[in-house]
C-alpha cells in the first residue's frame, strides 16, 4: 500500500511541478498532517534538530543522534532514502522501528487519511510526505526526547519544513545535485538549503565556497537566524589524542564537527549543560570568519567522544571483507562526494594487506539515477585503475515482485538498462581518451564493444556486436544479483556461483571470470547511487533484511 503512494522518482516530478508555489506545498503538507490527527504545533514537542545539505547530511545526523543517545536520551531519527528496508527511515534509539510498530503506525495514518477524504481533499500524500507524517506520529506517541530530522531535498520546499520551532539547525557541505528542482548553481542551491532557518533558532554550517556561504548568510539575516561556522575537528583535538570516528574517510570529519555543535547546542538549549562537560556559555564567536561568527571549539565530554566512535551509517564508506573478496560501499552520487569516495577507496585499498603473488583485481560496480551527469562522475573514477567496470540497474533481481522494499514503479527495466549501456559507452570513451593521452599506460583488454539485447534470445541476455578494436573492460548486467555473482565467482559465501547456463556471452565475461577466480584478492568499489548500494547490501548481508 505504501508503494502505491509513488516512490522517490515521481515525488521529484511532483516537486518540480509544484515548485512555483512553495507556500502551497507547505500548506498541502500541513493539510495532510492535520487530516492525520496532528497540528503543526504538536511538532514543537519533538525538540527537533533539522539538518540539510547536499553531501554528508545523513552522516552528520547519524553522528548527532549517536552523541545524544550516548547521554541516555531517547532519540528519534528520520532519514532518507532507505538502503535495504523502508523501516530504516524511522529509527528509535538508533534502530529501525520494528515491523509491528511500522504496521501499527502505517495503518493508523493511512486509515485516518482515507477517512478524511472529501471533494476538496481527495488525494493521499505522496510516498515521502506520507512517511514524514508517519515519522512524526511515531516519535510523538513513542515519547522520544528529541528527533533528528534529515531534509529530503533542498529545504525551502521540502515537506519537513513544516517544522516551525526546531531547537537547532545544521547545513552540511553544499554541492550540485537535483538541479532540475533546486537550481543549477551552488548559489541557487544554497538559497534552497537556507530555507530551513527559523527566527531565533541557532544554525551551524561547515566551511563552504565563498559565494554559497554568502547566500547562506543572507538567508540567515533575512530569516533573523543566528548562523555560525563550525571549527575544524582539528581544533577539538588540540592538546589531546585524535578523535576516533565510527565512519571512515577524511570527509567525515566536517560532518562530525557539525554534529558536535548541533549536539552541544541542543543540550544547552534544553537545559542539559551540566551533562555536556566544560563547554562555555553558548556559541559565542571566538573570532570573525569573513562576516560570519566562528563557533568555538570546546572540551568534549566522554559521551561526545563515545558517540563519535560508536556511530554507524550503512552504505557510507563501508567495508565488507568476505574472504578474498572485499566490498567497498559508498553511496556517493555527486562530483564532490565521488571525489571524496575515490580518496577513501584508494586509501582503504592501500591499507589492505597486499597478496604475496601480487594478483589483485579491482572492479568498479556503478549506476547513477535521476538527472546526474554520469560522465562527470565516471571520469573521476578512472584514476582508480579498475580492471573491470560493471554496470547494472538498482534492481536486486530482474523481477522485484518479491521485494517490496526495493520496488520503484517509476523506473522501467528497459529505461534502466538503456542508462547502463550509455554508462558503458561513456566508460569506454573515457578509457580510450586516457590511453590516447598517455601512450605509456597499459592498454585495457581490446574486445567487442557495446552490449545489445539479442532478439533471438531472452531480451535480458546482452550480447556484443561484431568485435571492433575498443578499450572496453566493461560489462552490463540486467540486475545486481547477476553482477555480484559474476564479480565474486562463487568466492563470497553470501553469493551463489554464477549460473553455468545463460552465462554472459561477452568475451570479457569469460576471460574476466578466470582472473576473478584465480586472483588472491578482489577489491570491488560499489558507488554512484545509494539505491545501488542498498541493493548490494541486501544481497551481501542478508541479516539486514530480517
C-alpha positions, -999 to +999 in steps of 0.1 A: +000+000+000+029+024+008+043+018-027+010+028-043+017+063-030+046+066-055+083+063-049+111+088-050+113+094-087+076+105-090+079+126-058+107+145-075+084+150-105+057+163-082+081+187-066+092+200-100+055+207-110+047+224-077+079+243-070+065+276-084+044+280-052+063+267-022+038+281+002+011+260-015+033+229-010+038+235+027+001+243+031-008+210+014+016+192+037+000+209+067-034+198+055-023+162+053-007+164+087-040+178+102-061+151+084-038+125+101-047+140+135-018+163+143-013+200+143+019+218+133+022+230+169+024+194+181+058+190+163+072+216+187+072+190+214+097+168+195+127+191+203+139+187+167+173+190+152+167+199+115+196+192+091+200+199+054+230+200+029+240+183-003+266+159+010+270+143+044+237+155+059+228+119+067+262+112+082+260+144+103+226+134+115+239+099+124+268+114+144+244+138+162+219+111+171+246+088+184+262+115+205+228+124+222+219+087+226+252+084+245+238+108+271+210+083+278+184+103+258+157+085+239+163+095+203+142+096+171+159+098+137+141+103+104+163+099+072+161+090+036+164+071+014+164+036+029+191+011+018+175-023+024+142-019+043+119+011+044+117+009+082+153+022+083+139+057+076+123+059+111+146+050+139+143+050+177+175+048+197+194+042+165+174+011+155+148+009+127+113+006+142+100-030+143+077-045+117+049-045+143+054-008+151+057+001+114+025-018+107+007-001+136+015+034+126+012+029+089-024+019+092-032+045+118-020+073+095-033+056+063-068+050+076-071+085+090-062+100+057-086+077+039-114+086+063-109+123+059-111+124+021-137+147+007-143+165-027-117+192-017-092+168-001-095+138-024-058+129-026-033+109-005+002+123+003+030+110-019+054+084-006+079+107+011+053+130+025+034+101+040+065+087+057+073+121+071+039+124+087+041+088+099+075+095+115+061+124+134+033+102+148+058+075+158+081+100+176+052+117+194+035+085+206+067+067+215+077+098+235+112+104+222+133+131+240+144+145+206+141+139+169+169+144+144+152+151+111+171+150+078+157+172+050+146+151+019+155+175-009+165+212-007+150+229+023+126+257+014+102+235-005+108+202+015+079+188+033+099+185+065+100+223+065+066+224+082+087+222+113+084+257+128+104+256+160+134+233+159+159+235+187+189+239+163+195+236+125+225+224+105+238+227+069+264+201+058+286+206+027+269+221-003+273+207-039+255+203-072+226+178-071+189+177-080+195+206-103+161+204-120+145+211-086+170+232-067+187+251-095+219+246-115+243+268-094+257+265-059+241+299-051+206+287-060+211+255-041+224+274-010+192+296-012+171+265-011+190+250+018+188+282+038+150+279+037+151+258+069+165+287+090+140+299+116+139+332+136+160+330+168+170+294+162+207+289+161+221+273+129+255+259+121+273+252+088+306+238+078+332+255+055+316+263+021+328+280-011+326+318-008+295+326-028+272+299-014+284+309+021+274+345+013+239+333+002+235+313+035+245+344+054+219+365+035+192+339+041+201+338+078+198+376+081+165+378+063+151+350+085+166+365+117+186+333+124+219+334+142+243+314+119+277+301+130+306+285+111+318+252+127+355+250+135+375+221+121+376+189+140+414+195+144+405+224+168+389+199+192+419+176+191+445+203+202+463+190+233+446+156+232+447+125+212+430+122+178+393+115+178+381+081+166+352+083+142+328+054+135+326+065+099+357+062+077+371+089+053+386+123+058+354+139+045+335+126+076+355+150+098+335+180+088+302+160+094+315+151+129+324+187+136+289+198+126+274+171+148+293+183+179+279+218+175+244+206+170+245+182+200+261+208+222+236+235+213+207+211+218+220+201+253+224+238+262+190+250+249+173+220+266+189+229+299+213+200+300+246+220+302+257+200+332+257+168+312+278+182+285+312+188+302+332+220+300+315+238+272+315+275+280+283+296+277+268+290+243+281+296+207+298+329+213+321+336+184+358+333+191+370+353+161+354+366+129+354+345+098+346+368+070+314+383+084+302+351+100+310+343+136+331+311+142+316+289+168+343+279+194+358+245+199+352+232+234+364+203+256+344+172+247+325+152+272+331+114+274+296+109+259+305+130+229+338+111+223+319+078+226+291+089+203+315+098+175+333+065+179+301+044+180+283+060+150+272+035+123+257+046+090+254+018+064+264+023+028+288+052+035+325+044+034+316+008+044+339-021+040+327-058+040+355-084+039+342-117+026+372-139+022+393-130-009+366-105-020+365-071-003+335-049-010+338-011-006+304+005-005+297+042-007+265+059-019+283+089-034+264+104-063+277+140-068+310+150-082+324+162-049+312+131-030+327+108-057+360+127-053+358+120-015+349+084-022+379+079-045+402+093-018+387+070+007+388+039-016+424+044-026+435+048+010+414+019+022+426-004-006+462+007+000+459-002+037+448-037+030+475-064+030+488-069-005+486-105-018+520-123-018+518-131-055+505-096-064+474-109-081+448-083-072+418-075-094+399-042-089+363-039-101+340-009-103+303-016-099+284+016-108+250+030-115+236+065-114+200+077-114+180+109-120+194+139-138+230+134-127+260+140-151+272+104-152+301+112-175+315+137-149+312+111-121+328+083-142+357+105-152+366+109-115+368+071-111+392+064-140+423+071-119+415+042-096+428+019-124+399-007-123+405-039-142+368-041-149+338-018-148+304-034-143+271-015-149+237-027-138+203-012-127+195-009-090+171-039-091+184-067-070+167-093-093+153-090-127+119-095-110+114-075-079+079-086-072+090-105-041+110-075-027+086-046-018+113-026-001+132-022-034+103-016-057+102+015-078+072+018-101+087+049-118+117+033-134+113+005-160+139-021-165+142-011-202+150+026-192+174+015-165+193-008-189+195+019-215+211+041-189+236+013-181+245+009-218+251+046-220+273+045-190+293+016-205+298+036-237+310+066-216+334+045-196+349+030-229+353+065-243+370+078-211+395+049-212+402+055-249+409+092-242+431+082-213+451+058-234+453+083-262+467+110-238+492+087-222+509+062-245+528+047-216+495+035-200+489-002-204+460-007-228+430-025-213+415-056-229+407-050-266+374-066-271+340-061-287+322-030-276+286-024-269+263-050-254+229-051-272+198-071-264+197-102-285+163-105-302+167-142-308+171-149-271+156-136-238+155-098-241+176-096-210+206-115-223+231-090-236+254-099-264+281-079-283+280-069-319+309-079-341+342-072-323+359-039-331+391-025-315+380-008-283+394-004-249+364-017-230+368-038-199+331-031-192+301-053-188+264-046-184+242-070-163+204-068-161+203-069-122+225-066-092+224-103-083+239-113-116+265-086-115+276-095-079+277-132-087+299-126-117+323-105-097+325-129-068+327-161-089+315-183-061+342-170-037+319-149-014+300-172+009+269-149+008+266-153-030+259-183-052+283-190-080+272-176-114+250-200-133+268-220-160+238-219-182+229-185-196+264-172-189+272-137-200+282-140-237+307-112-239+343-123-242+353-101-213+329-120-191+346-154-197+382-141-196+375-120-166+358-149-148+391-168-149+411-138-135+385-133-107+386-169-097+424-171-096+432-136-080+445-137-045+424-105-037+394-090-054+385-054-044+352-041-055+340-004-052+302-001-053+292+035-058+272+061-078+238+056-061+226+049-026+199+027-041+226+006-058+245+003-025+212-006-007+205-034-032+241-047-029+239-047+009+206-066+008+224-094-011+258-092+007+244-090+042+211-110+044+207-102+081+198-066+072+166-079+055+154-096+087 
